[in-house]
Structures are given as C-alpha cells and as structure tokens.
Amino acid sequence: MKKILGLLFIILCFNIYAFTVNELKSKIGDSNWDIYSIAESDRLLNEDNLNYYNLGLLFLAHHNYEVATDLFLKSPNKKSLFFLAYIKNRNAEFEKAQEYIKSYLKAFENISVYSLYIDILNNLSDMQALEELFLRVEQKGISSPALLYKKGVFLLANNQCDQAIIVFSGLIKEFPHFTIVNRLLSNAYKACNQKDLAEVYSQKDSSKKIVDNDPLMVELYEYGNPAFLLKNKLKRLINSRAYQEAIGLAKELVTLQPSNEDNWIDYGSLLVYNNKNAEAINAYKKAYNLNPHNSQALQNLVKINAKNSYEADKWNTLLLKLQPDLYQALVVKADYYLFNNEKKKAIKFYLKALKQNPENLMLLKHIPKLYIESDQPKKAIDLLTKAFDISKNNTKIASNLSRALMITSPVDKQQTQRALRIAKNINKYNPGFTEKFTLLMALRINKDKEAETVLSELEGILLSDTQLVIQQQLKYLSQYDSLSI
C-alpha cells in the first residue's frame, strides 16, 4: 500500500512539474524573444534540475513580471532578492520591495542595490531613511552618475539648494554629455535666489538624459534579452541622426528577432536614409508579411513606391481596406486617379479626404479646379467660398474664387460685382501678374473703364514661363475695346 501511495505521489509531482514546464514554454517565443533567448530558455527547460534564477532573468528581461516573480521565489540564489525588490517597487508594493532590498543588502553591496533602495525610499517618502542612505553611500565611496543625480534631486527637494548646486556642478563637469543636469542646476540656482546663474543654465541644452547603465540591469538584459539593449542603443543613434552607424545595429536586430515586424520597419527606414531603396522595400515587405494589418509597413511601401504609381496604388489599396478613413491614403488614391485622368474618381477620393480634414486649404483649392475642369463651376464656388472664409489672405484661393464667380454667372450682376470686389482686394495686397489679370477679367465683365489702365499695367510686366498661357489670353483680350464685353 505504501509503495502504491509513493508511486502516486511521484506521478503527481511529475505531472505538476511537467505542467509547469509546459506553461513556461507556452509563454516563450513571441516576436520580442530573440533567437538567443529562445535557445537559452529551451536549454534551461530541458535540464533535469530547473535553474529558477536564470529562468527568472529570462522572463524578467522580457517584462513578464508575474512569471519572473514566481521563478525568483523558487530560487535559492540570494541574487533573486534584488530582482524581487525591483518587481515589487515597479508594482507599487513599496514596503515589500523594502523588505527584499534589505535582505539583499545583507549579502551584497553594489551601485545597483543603492540606486534601487533610493527609489524605494523615495516612493515611501521616507526622507530620514533617504538622508541616512545617502550618507552611507558617501562613506562607502560608492558613486555613479545616476546616484549623484538622485542625490542632487533629493537635496533640492529638501531645500538644500546650496548642496544641490555642488552636486549638480560636479556632475555636469564630470559628465558634460548628460545635459539634463543643466535644467536642475538652473532650478537649484533659482531656489538659492541666484537669478543670473539660473537664467544662464536655463538657456543651455537640457535634452540629453542620464543613461543609467545600472550594472545589474545591464547584466540582466545582456543575458536575458540582448535585443532590448540593442534597441535602446539604436534609438540613441537615430536620435543623434547617426544613420550610417545605426543601420548595422538594425541589421543585427532583425537577425536576433526575425519575427519582430517593428524591427523590419526600423531597418527599412534606415536603409532609405542610406539610399538603399530596393533593400528597404524588401524590409517593409517582410514586416507586412509578418503582419498584414501593420499600417505603418503599408504606408512606407506606398511612400517608397511614389515614382511607381501602379505599385504604390497596389499597397495603398490594401492600406485603405485596413484604414478606409486614413487621410493620406485617400489623397494618394485620388492622386492616382488624377494621374490616370479619371477626374470623377479623383474628386470622389479628394472629397473623402476633405471629410477627414475639412479645413485643408490644399484640397479646398485643388478640388474646385477639378470641378471647373469637369464643368461643375457651382460646386467649385461652394468649396472656394469655404476656403476663402478660412484664409482670406490666400490670394491664389481668392483669385480662383473671383474667376469661378465670373465663369459661373457672367450675367449675374451681384455675382460679378462680388468677383470684382475680391479681385480688387487681392490686387491691393499682391499686385502681381496673375492678380492683375484676374482684376482685368472682373473689370471687363463689369464693363468698368479702369480695365484699360490695368491692361496697360499688365503689358509692362515681365512674364515668367509659367504665365505663357495667360500671356496668350492677354493678347487676345487686347484686340478688343475694354467695354466691348
């Protein structure tokens, strides 16, 4: 009987163990897991004795805090205490975090533990304990940019601006590339009523944050998720516009995480910056193949194929199926139809785009032109009137409205007088050739004697190549008496 019970116990334990391993395996392998991390987790999970600490590192490095906590709690390795404190602090369980960090500090002493302990005490608002901790750090001679930064912030918050100035001044002197300190130094001088120095430092660059290369956290990601560190480094290179250097890292990332669509998009964009469009197209296609619902991949494929209207339209059609109200996609579709001289379809999509962006002056100017070319001048006037109301200083829109009014209602005195008023106003603000020509048309249609004066002014203006068509119209008009219309 005892043997049977013993056997049942072994079987039961084996089933629990197997279930646990299978559950862990099910949480591995999404696009954020790189090929190294997957291989390492597979190796660990196939060992006879599970290494809970290393498995915990892998899951923590991939931000699965629940699983990591469970694994660290099972681990006999005292280093687990640091990461348990980190997770509890992140989850706003500050008192529990403090318990773990105190236990860890009994066995280990390093920059990482003090940095995290400072954060925990800050979250607990325990100012006395913080002051004692900073004193302990100073006595131990432990220092890093992040620790100095935190000390300066603490001093400033506790009305010790003179001490904060000393800390921040030393920090910016030793690490001048961490320019965010300039802003805090300005605040410290302001708190000490040194307004001139506060103003000096407020004008300096403060855009570059302190890169907190916390040793244990770096070790965590180097082991458990090297792609995460690469992404952060890549982001810094892109922000610094070091595109040539960044492309090597981006290529390394797509090798490490071949199933991550965002990596392929970043890689493609860097290839574009480095004038490698053919390779960029392949990168964007990889992103799309990984996720056909990735609108950014589709938008990039539309843009990069701008000179190939057929290819651009193919990707844009897929984009519109995914996001039928996307403004840029609607404009691209309209442009495609216009390129193929299908004005009716072009107008349809421009109007859809206008619905998404009702005050877009480019569309409010462009669609009326198509209406006029399609013998729909009344619709043109409606849109031009709206555009004119939005931007009365836009002489191009005003000129188009004036002309449309004349074309639509050449015998409607009220409309032609309105056209003349608009034409006079735009000629007053911008007396160029196009504006004077519009004024001439309005004066003639209203049988105004001033037309002769404007005609002579027009003949004296040097014309650009873009005004040749208008020049021909002017020669035609000059054949007639100014009151003959």
VOKOL-538037 format. One record per residue: x, y, z of N, C-alpha, C in turn. Coordinates in pm, whole numbers, plus 50000, padded with zeros to 5 digits. Example, Ala and Ser with C-alpha at 12.3 -4.5 7.8 and 13.67 -1.06 7.14 Angstrom:
BEGIN
513194943150780512304955050780513204967050780/512854977550708513674989450714512905000350787/
This chain:
BEGIN
500834988050000500005000050000500875012650000/501945012450087502855023750093503555026049961/503915014949892504575016049762503655022649661/502355018649665501375024249571501215039249597/501085043049726500955057349760502195065249719/503375058949738504625065549699504685067749550/504245057549476504235058449329503275069349283/502085069949346501105080349311501665094249338/502405095549450502985108449485504005112749379/504835103249335505845106149232505175110449102/504115102949064503385106048940502765119948949/502165122849068501525135749088502555147049076/503695145249142504745155449136505255157148994/505395146248921505875146848783504895154648696/503595152448718502575159448638502585174448666/502755177948797502815192148831504035198548766/505185191548772506425196548715506265198248564/505685187948498505515188348352504595199648312/503525201548388502565212348357503255225848370/504055227348475504755239948496505695242948380/506445233248337507375234948225506615238148097/505545231048072504755233647951504155247747953/503735251948071503165265448082504235275848053/505435273348105506535282548078506855282947929/506855271247866507155270647723506115278347641/504885278047688503815284947613503965300247618/504745305047714504915319547730506175324647661/506845315847590508105319347522507875319447371/508555328647304508595327747158507825338347083/507245348447151506605359047072507685367447006/507275377546932508235384946848509285392446928/509065394247059510055401347141511155392147195/510975379247177512015369747217512975367847100/514265370247125515235368547016515685353947011/516375350646905516745336646881517665331346993/518515340247049519395335947159518555332647282/517625341447318516815339447439515965326847428/515435324347308514615312347287515475299747305/516675300147247517575288547260517985286147404/518265297247477518665296047617517525290847704/516325295547680515175290847759514895276147730/515055272247604514845258147567515865249247638/517105254047645518155246247713517825244847862/517435255747926517155255548069515955246848103/514935247548019513715239948047513855225048021/514925221247955515155207047930516185200948026/516645208948122517555203548223516755195848329/517395186248391516725178248494516345186848614/517275195348656517005204448768516875218648714/515675224148729515435237548674516265248048744/516895256648666517625267948720516645279748727/515975280748842514905290648856515425304948843/516645307348890517205320948885517405325448740/518075317148661518315320748520517025321748441/516095312848469514785313748402514065326748442/514195330248568513605342748616514195354748542/515515354548522516175365348448515615366348306/515425355048241514905354948104513505361148098/512655357148190511285362348187511215376948231/512045380848328512065394848370512585403648257/513605398848187514165406648076513155408647963/512135399947960511065401447861509795407047924/509975412748044508915420348114507685412048149/507905399148171506835390548222507045389548374/506525399548446506825401048588506185390148674/505025385648633504315375448712505105362348714/505505357848594506265345348585507625346948652/508285358348630509605360648688509535360248841/508505366348897508345366149043508235351949095/507415343949030507225330049071508545322349068/509335324648963510605317448948511625322149050/511715335249074512675340449173512335335649314/511045334549345510645329749477511055315249498/511135307549388511525293349399513035291749402/513765302449365515215301249351515925302449486/516925293949511517725295249634518805305949621/518985311149501520035321149475519625334649539/520475339649631520135351949702520095364249611/520685363249493520625374349398519195376949351/518345366849368516935368349330516265379449409/516765381849531516155391949618516165405849555/517245409049484517325422249418516205423749315/516025413649234515035414549128513605413849181/513425406749292512115406749358511795420849410/512825427449466512635441249512512315450449395/513015448449284512785456449163511345454949114/510865442449108509505439749060508465445749155/508665443749285507705448949384507655464249380/508805470449364508835485149354508095489749229/508305482749120507635486048995506115484449008/505695474549085504265471849105503655479849220/504405489749269503945498749377503715491549509/504405480249529504365473249658505655477049732/505705489649775506965495549822507485489449952/506595486350043507035480550171507645466650150/507005458850063507535445550031508875446849959/508965456949871510215459449799511335462549898/511005470350001512005474050102512485461650179/511585452650209511965440250279512995432450198/512705430950066513595423249979514955430149964/514945443549948516205450649925517085450350050/516465450850168517225449850293517865436050305/517125425750268517665412050274518825410450175/518675416250059519735415349957520985422650006/520795434250069521915442650114522745435750223/522175426050291522925418450392523985409650326/523725405850200524645396750131525505403750025/524965414549965525675421149855525625436349872/526685442849825526745457449830527285462449696/526485470049623526905474949492526095487449452/526455493349341525755505449292524285502549271/523985490849213522605487549176521685487249297/522135481049407521275479649525520995493249587/522015502049591521785515349649520875523849560/521035522649430520205530249337518735526349352/518485513149359517115508349374516565511849513/517395510849615516955513949753516525528749763/517285537449697516935551749694515555553649633/515295546749522513985547749454512855542949546/513105532049615512075526349704511765536049818/512805541449881512605550949992511935563749944/512275567949824511595579549763510105576849750/509775564949701508375561149684507645559849817/508405556549922507815555750056507795569350126/508425579450061508535593050118509205592850254/510175583850269510905582750396512185591150385/512075604150412513165613550392514335611050488/514005607250611515065604850709515915592750668/515245582050627515975570050584516795572950458/516245581650369516965585450247518245592950281/518135602350375519315610150415520385600950472/519975591550555520925581950614521565573250505/520765569550405521275561050297522295568550212/522015581250180522965589150101524285590950177/524185592550309525385593750391526185580750388/525495569650395526145556450389526845554450255/526175558350146526745557050011528025565350001/527965577650055529125586650052530285580850131/529985575350248531035569550334531685557350271/530895549950195531405537850129532175541250001/532075553849957532775557949835532165552249709/530875548949717530175543449600529575554849520/529855555149390529385566449309529075562149165/528115569249106527775567648965526985580148925/526895583248795526105594948752524665594348804/524075582448800522665581048843522525583748993/523485578749074523415580949219523595595849253/524535602449184524765616649207523535624849166/522955621049056521745627849007520625626749112/520415614549164519365612349263519655619949393/520925620849427521285628149548520985643049531/521325648549415521055662549386519575665749390/518775656949332517315658749332516785658549475/517325649349557516905648349697517235661149772/518435666249753518855678449823518005690449781/517725691349652516915702449601515495701849658/514955689649665513585687849717513515690849867/514645690049935514665692350079515265706050115/515125715450021515525729450044516995731050078/517825722150026519275723550044519895727249909/519455738749856519835742649720521335744549705/522025749749811523465751749801524205738549785/523765728149858524375714849844524025708449710/522795710949664522375705749534523225711749422/523555724649435524395731349334525775724749328/526325721449443527645714849448527595701349375/526525693549404526395680049343526195681249192/525255689949150524955691249007526135697148929/526845706648990528005712748923529085702248900/529325693849001530315683248987529905673048882/528605670248878528085660248783528225665048639/527865677748613527925682948476529375684848432/530255687448529531675688948496532295675548456/531925664948529532495651748503531795644848385/530495647548369529735641148261528975651848180/529695659948101529055671248031528015667147927/528045654547884527075650047782525685647547842/525575646647976524255644948039523655658848065/523205665147958522835679347965521545682048043/520795671548076519575673548155519905680148290/521145678448337521575684148465521525699448461/521685705348342521625719948329520295725548380/519235718648350517905723348393517795722848545/518295712048605518225710848751519155720748820/520295723348756521225733248811520585747048808/519845749848701519115762548691518085763648803/517365752648828516365752548937517015754649073/518195748749092518905750049220519345764449242/519895770849137520305784849148519105793849173/517995790749109516765798549129516295797249274/516355785149329515945782949469516845790349566/518115792549527519055799849611519085814749576/518095819349499517965833549462519155838849384/519805830149309520885834449219520305834749077/519515845149051518715845748928519545846248801/520685853148806521515854248685522045840748641/522575833048736523085819648704521945810248666/520795811948731519625803848696519245806148550/519305818748506518975822148367520005816448271/521285817148309522375811848225522155797048196/521885789248303521735774748285520385770948223/519385779648237518085776848174518175777848022/519165785547973519345787347828520165776047766/520815768047850521655757247797520825745047759/521405736847672520725724547629520465715447749/519275709647754518965700147862518245687847807/518535684747681517775674147613518305660047638/519575658747677520155645347689520075640247833/519255629947850519055624247983520255615748025/520295612948153521355604248205521045589848165/521995583548100521845569448064522245561348186/521255555348251521505548248376521965533948345/523285532548327523835519348299523985511448429/522845508948494522835501348618523455487548594/524555484448664525285471948635524425459348635/523575457748738522765445448745521695445148637/521145456748603520125456948499520745454548361/521935459948340522655457248215522965442348205/523435436648316523725422248320522475414048291/521345418548347520065411748325519745411048176/519825422448107519445422847966520495416747874/521765417847913522805411347832522605396347828/522155390947943521895376547948520515373047893/519505380047942518135375747915517475381347792/517935393047743517275399247628518215409347562/519275404447495520255413647435519635423147332/518535418847271517875427347172517355440247236/516945439447363516425451147433517505461947445/518725457747480519825467247488520155473247352/520115464747251520385469447114519365479947070/518095477747107517035487147069517255500847133/517665500747259517925513447327519105520647265/520145513047230521315519047166520955524347027/520135516646956519685520746823518875533646830/518015534546930517195546546947518065558846970/519115557147050520025568547077520755572746950/521155563046868521845566246742520925573446645/519665568946639518695575246549518415589546595/518255591446727518025604846781519195614246753/520405608246743521605616146712521835617146561/520925611246484520995611146336522255604346284/522755594746361523905586846316523385574746238/522765577546123522045567146049522975556245993/524175560245952525085550345894525515540145999/525785544946120526165535946229524955527746276/523795534046273522575527446321522175515646234/522475516346106522005505846014522615492246049/523855492246100524485479646141523755473246258/523365481646356522615476646471521245471646430/520605478946339519265474946293519315461446223/520375459246148520545446346079520755435146180/521525438246285521765428446391520455425046462/519595435046480518315433046547517385423846467/517305425946335516415417246256516955403046248/518255401646270518845388146276518485381546408/518535389446517518195384146650516705381546666/515895390646609514425389546623513775390046484/513935379346407513425379346268511905379946258/511195377046367509735377246362509135390046421/509985400046447509505412746501509305422646387/508065425646355507745434246238508285448346254/508265453746378508725467446400510215468946372/510975458446402512405458746372512645459946222/511855452846144511995453345998511635467145944/510635473546006510265487245963511395496945994/511955495946115513085504646151514275502446057/514545489846028515645486545938515405492345799/514165490845751513815496245620513975511245613/513545518145717513645532845720515105537345721/515965530045792517385533445791518015530645656/517555520345588518025517545452517655528845358/516455534445376516025545845295516955557745318/517255560545446518165571645479519545569545417/519915556945397521215553845337521115550945188/519995555545126519785554444981519845540044928/519255530845006519185516844964517715512744955/517025518944857515575517344850515125503244816/515865496444729515475482744692515485473644815/516535474844897516615466845019515545471045119/515255484145121514235489245212512865483545178/512565482745049511275477045007511145462645057/512225455045046512205441045094511975440545245/512585449945318512415450345464510965453445500/510375463245431508975466845457508045455245420/508385448145314507555436545274507635425545380/508815423845440508945413745546508045417445663/508025430345698507165435045807505705432445774/505325435245649503935433145607503585418245608/504495409845563504235395345561504095389745702/504835395745797504705391345936503365395545995/502865407145950501585412246000500905420645892/500005414745815499315422145708498445433645758/498275434645892497495445645948498395457046000/499665456345966500595466846009500495478645911/499775488945953499525500145863500805508145834/501745508345929502985515845907503805509645794/503835496245789504545489545680503915493045546/502585493145541501885496545416502125511045377/502055520145474502285534345444503695536445388/504665529545447506035530845400506205525145259/505505514245230505565508445095504915517644993/503885524845034503245534644944504215546044915/504835551245019505755562745003506965559244918/507555547744946508805544244878508575540944730/507325537644696506985534744556506315546644487/506555558744541505875570644490506075572644340/507255568744287507525570644144506965559444058/506465549144122505845537944051504365537744091/503555545244016502155547444057501375534444070/501635524843982500905512143987501225504644117/502535503744150502965496544270502475503744397/502555517244394502095525044508500605522944531/499845522744422498395520944434498045507044487/498845497144449498595483344496498665482844649/499715488944705499865488944851498855498344916/498555509244848497605518844904496195513144911/495855504744814494535498144815494405489044938/495485481944970495495473445090495395481945216/496055493545213496025502545327494625507945351/493925511345243492555516545255491575505945304/491835493445270490985482645324491165481545476/492385484245518492705483545660492215495945734/492415507645673492015520445734491325529145629/490045526645606489325533445497489205548545512/489445553945631489325568345652490685575245671/491765568345639493085574045657493325585145555/493545597145604493635609045517494685607345407/495915603945446496995603045347496705592645240/496125581445282495805570845185494735575345087/493755582945134492695588145046493265597944945/494185606444988494815616044896495655608744792/496405598644836497235590844742496355584044637/495215578644682494285572044588493735582244488/493365594044537492865604544448493935608844348/495175610344397496275614044308496495603644199/496345591044237496495580144139495455581244028/494205583644066493155585143965493375597443879/493845608143942494105620343865495245618143766/496265610843809497385607543722496905599843599/495885591643620495325583743510494135590743442/493995603743469492975612243406491555607643434/491355601643552489995597643593489525607743698/489135619543648488855630843736487665628343828/486655621443778485465618943859485825610643982/486635600143962487065591744074488025599344166/488855607744103489795615744183489035625044277/488015631744224487205640844306486555633344421/486065621244393485405613144496486335610644616/487585607244587488515604244697489065616844762/489225627644684489625640344745488555645044843/487285643144807486185647144895486165638745022/486495625845010486585617245129487715622045220/488825626145157489955631345234489565644445302/488815652845230488375665745285487475663745406/486715653045405485835649845518486665647245643/487845641345626488725638445738489495650945783/489675660245691490435672445720489725684345654/488595688645713487685698145647488275711945617/489355715745681489915729045658491255728545585/491475717545514492735716145441492705724945317/493495735545319493465745345209493945739545077/494875730045084495355723844961494205717044888/493375709644962492225702944900491155713044860/490935722944943489905733144913490275741444790/491535741444757491985748344637492015738944517/492375726444542492585716744434491275711144378/490345707744468489075701644422488275711244334/488135724144370487405733344281487985734244141/489305733444132489945733643999489455721843915/489365710043981488865698143910487395699743874/486625706043963485205708543934485065717443810/485875727943803485815737043688486185729743560/487265721543569487695713743452486655703343412/485815699443508484755689443481483395696143456/483405709343428482175716943400481185716543516/481725717743639480865718543757481255730943839/481145743043777481635755143844480895758843972/479595755743981478835759344102479385751844224/479745739144207480355731544316481715737344352/482405742244249483705748444273483555760844361/482515768944332482285781244409482015778144556/481225767944582480905764344720482185761344801/483075753344741484295749844811485265761544819/485355769344712486245780844713485795791444814/484475792744827483935802244926484325797745067/484245784645093484645779245223486135781745247/486945779145144488395781345155488705796045177/487965804645106488165819145117487835824045258/486785818445318486385822245453487445818045556/488095806545529489115801545620490405809745608/490765813145485492045820145462491865831345362/491415842645413491165854245325492445860145268/493585857145329494855862545281495505854045173/494885842645141495435834045037494975839444901/495875846644833495495853344707495175843344596/495795831644601495525821444499494085816644507/493625813844631492245809344650491275820644614/491605832844658490735844344628490625846644478/491755845444409491765847244263490925836544194/491065823944241490275813044183488775815044207/488435819944328487025822644358486465833644267/487235844244252486805855244165486545850344023/487455842443970487295837243832486115827643822/485965819043924484855809543921483515816843922/483405827543998482165835544001481865841443863/482915845843795482715851543661482305840943559/482945829443568482635818643473481225813543492/480825812143621479515806443652478365815943621/478545828543655477425838043643477855850843571/478215850143442478715862043371477665873043356/476365869743374475325880043359474645883343492/475095876643597474535879443730475335890743793/474735902943793475455914843836475955913743980/475155907544066475535906144206476795897644220/476845886844141477995877844146479235884144083/479055891043969480205897143903480755908643986/479875915944056480345926644145481145920844262/480685909244312481425902544419482805898244369/482845892844247484105888844186485055900644175/484495912444137485325924544122485875929144257/485025928744360485495932844493486655924244541/486515911044521487585901744560488845904444481/488695906644350489845908944262490585921644300/489845932044336490465944644377491255942944507/490675935544599491345933344727492665925844711/492635915044633493875907144618494925914844539/494485923244445495435931344369496085941844459/495325946444561495855956444654496945950244742/496725937544785497685931144874498865924944798/498595920444676499635913544599499465916944450/499985928444409499755932844270500655926044169/500585912744163501375905344065500615903543936/501265896543841500665894843708499345887243715/499335875943788498135867543795496975875143861/497285882643965496245890144035495685901343948/496575908043872496115918843783495275913243668/495665901243622494885895143514493465891843561/493365886743685492035883943742491245896943753/491915907543798491245920543809490775925443672/491635923543570491245927743434489985920443389/489935907343412488745899543375487495904943446/487635907743578486495912543656486045926343610/487025935043577486685948543529485965948043394/486445939343307485835938243174484415932843182/484245922243267482915916243273481905925843338/482425935343420481565945443480481535958443399/482195958343281482245969843190482735982443261/483855980643330484455991543407485605997643326/485626010943314486636017843233488056016043286/488196012643413489526010643472490275999043406/489545990843328490155979343261491315983543171/491195995343105492256000043015493546002443092/493446008543207494636011343290495305998343332/494515988743379495055975843424495695968443308/495075969443188495625962843069497015968343036/497165981543044498465987543014499505983543120/499065982343246499965977743353500435963543328/499515955343282499845941243253500865940143142/500725948143040501625947342925503045951342962/503185958843073504515963143114505205953643211/504505942843252505085933243348505835922343275/507085919343319507845908343262507215895243304/506995886443207506295873843235507265862343255/506895853243346507665840943365507135830343269/507885819543254507475808743163506135802843204/505845802843335504605796743383503375805143348/503605817343299502475826143268502245827643118/502825818643038502695819642893501255818342846/500505809442911499095807542872498315820342898/498555826543012497875839043045498315850142949/499575849842907500085859642811499305858842680/499045846442636498275844642512496855850042529/496285847642650494935852942675494945868142674/496015874142724496135888742728496185894442586/496925887942499496995892542359495615891942294/494885881542330493535880042275492635891542325/492725894442457491895904942515492255918642461/493525920842429493975934042384493435937642246/492885927842177492325930442044490965937842056/490395937742174489055943042191489075955742276/488095963842255487915975642339487545971342478/488005978742580487785974642719486325974242757/485425980342682484005979942717483195970942625/483895962842546483175955242444482505942742498/482865938342619482275925742671480855928142716/
